[in-house]
Amino acid sequence: MPQIENVQVVPQTPTFSRVLNEIGSGFPLRQRLFKRIQEVTGRKLISYVAVLTPVPGADINPMDLSAFADLVKGVGPVEPLDLLINSLGGSADVTEKIVELCRGVGRPFRVIVPNFAKSAATLIGLGADEIVMSDISQLGPVDPQFVHFVRPGQPALMPAHSIIKSYEDLVRKINDQGRLLPADVPQLASIDLAYVDLARTAIARAESLAKSWLRKYMLFGRDEKADATVEILLGRTKYLSHGQVVNHQEAHDLLLLNVKYLPPGDDLWELIWELYVRSDMSCHQGQIAKLFENDTISIAMRVAVQPKP
């Protein structure tokens, strides 16, 4: 087994290559990184790292809440808390409880984005007081996503706006034609109107949460800016693609969010990046959809296996 160096010294070897050589060292190494980061920040740290592929179980969903409750159990009621999050998003409703658990009865709450925090993960960031980002970090539009099966066993994340747009485009096309053509019948038959309504409800929910949290936390004292920020994040003015990148500068300058920028090479960022890389590699090596961790516990949720039709 390779010699494991002291994580308190930022090594010269590129992080990704070094972590590949240390596969199997696992949680004890990540524990040391948690403790080192906490020493630097003076804040408790919890981590939620999901794989960036649309596998069942990788989305933000109700199953996450029990794990989050365990992660914050040892954090004092007003003790500052950092959440390192890497996720492509999921349920807007679940984010409400996640933010509530992280904030407690009034503790300072900060979100750290090592790589991706998209959709509902961006929404969680809006419920924080500050977001820590670097050059690779990215947020995104907050319209919710649903796990959609393109075909049996092949899941994909589908933005709520896309579900609604597909339906409305088809209805508009039929109305423009003035009649229903045979080719339209299978398309209409494939549309689940309850699913379309669910998508509309999810967007309205995300909008409500985003405005409420921005006014209460991120944009406190600048409440009048909240509506414009949410309009942009819902993709109604600028971000027309769900996957569009919102980098640290745009998050600060355009969206007016409280962003703390850490440049590559910053000692704290190097520790954060190493913790993320180690967590992400552990997921991929162990067929894990997501990892929930703090400096004492590690909870792994395995990839949900879909039964064959």
MOGI-V414429 format. One record per backbone hydrogen bond with DSSP energy under -1.0 kcal/mol. NH is the residue of the N-H (numbers start at 1). CO is the residue of the C=O. E is the energy in kcal/mol with one decimal. If there is no record, write none. Layout:
nh: {NH:NH}
co: {CO:CO}
e: {E:E}
This chain:
nh: {9:18:19:20:21:22:25:30:31:32:33:34:35:36:37:38:39:40:41:42:44:46:47:48:49:50:51:55:58:60:64:65:68:69:70:71:72:75:79:81:82:83:84:85:86:87:91:95:98:99:100:101:102:103:104:106:107:110:111:112:113:117:118:121:123:124:125:126:127:128:129:131:132:133:138:139:142:146:148:150:154:156:158:160:163:164:165:166:167:168:169:170:171:172:173:174:175:176:177:178:184:188:189:190:191:196:197:198:199:200:201:202:203:204:205:206:207:208:209:210:211:212:213:214:215:216:217:219:220:222:225:226:229:230:231:232:233:234:235:236:240:244:246:251:252:253:254:255:257:259:260:262:266:270:271:272:273:274:275:276:277:278:279:280:281:282:283:284:285:286:288:289:290:291:292:293:294:299:301:303:304}
co: {6:14:15:16:17:19:22:26:27:28:29:30:31:32:33:34:35:36:37:38:80:82:293:84:291:86:289:53:55:89:61:62:64:65:66:67:68:72:76:108:44:110:46:112:48:116:60:91:94:95:96:97:98:99:100:103:103:81:130:83:132:138:87:118:119:120:121:122:124:125:109:258:111:260:115:246:233:158:156:154:151:148:146:144:159:160:161:162:163:164:165:166:167:168:169:170:171:172:173:174:181:184:185:186:188:192:193:194:195:196:197:198:199:200:201:202:203:204:205:206:207:208:209:210:211:212:213:214:217:219:222:223:225:226:227:228:229:230:232:231:238:241:139:247:248:249:250:250:251:257:131:133:263:266:267:268:269:270:271:272:273:274:275:276:277:278:279:280:281:282:283:301:301:49:299:47:297:292:290:287:56}
e: {-1.6:-2.2:-2.6:-2.0:-1.3:-1.4:-2.3:-1.2:-3.0:-1.6:-1.5:-2.6:-2.4:-2.1:-2.7:-2.3:-1.8:-1.8:-2.6:-2.5:-1.9:-2.4:-2.9:-3.1:-2.4:-3.0:-2.3:-2.7:-2.2:-2.0:-2.4:-1.3:-2.2:-2.3:-1.7:-2.1:-2.0:-1.7:-1.1:-2.6:-2.8:-2.5:-2.8:-2.5:-2.3:-1.6:-2.9:-1.1:-2.1:-2.8:-1.9:-2.7:-2.4:-2.5:-1.7:-1.9:-2.6:-2.5:-2.4:-3.1:-2.7:-2.1:-2.5:-2.8:-1.9:-1.7:-1.5:-1.5:-1.1:-1.6:-3.2:-2.5:-3.1:-2.3:-2.0:-2.7:-2.4:-2.4:-3.8:-1.9:-2.7:-2.5:-3.3:-3.2:-1.5:-2.0:-2.8:-2.4:-1.5:-2.8:-3.0:-1.7:-2.3:-2.5:-2.2:-2.2:-2.4:-2.4:-1.9:-1.6:-1.7:-2.5:-2.5:-1.3:-1.2:-1.8:-2.3:-2.2:-2.1:-2.1:-2.4:-2.3:-2.0:-2.2:-2.2:-2.4:-2.5:-2.2:-2.5:-2.7:-2.3:-2.1:-2.9:-2.4:-2.1:-1.7:-3.0:-3.0:-1.7:-3.0:-2.5:-1.7:-1.9:-2.4:-2.3:-1.8:-2.2:-1.9:-1.7:-1.8:-1.4:-1.5:-1.7:-2.7:-1.6:-3.4:-1.8:-2.0:-2.6:-1.3:-2.8:-2.6:-2.2:-2.5:-1.5:-2.4:-3.2:-2.1:-2.2:-2.3:-2.8:-2.6:-2.1:-3.0:-2.6:-1.9:-1.9:-2.0:-2.4:-1.7:-2.7:-2.7:-1.4:-2.6:-2.8:-2.2:-2.0:-3.2:-2.6:-2.2:-1.9}
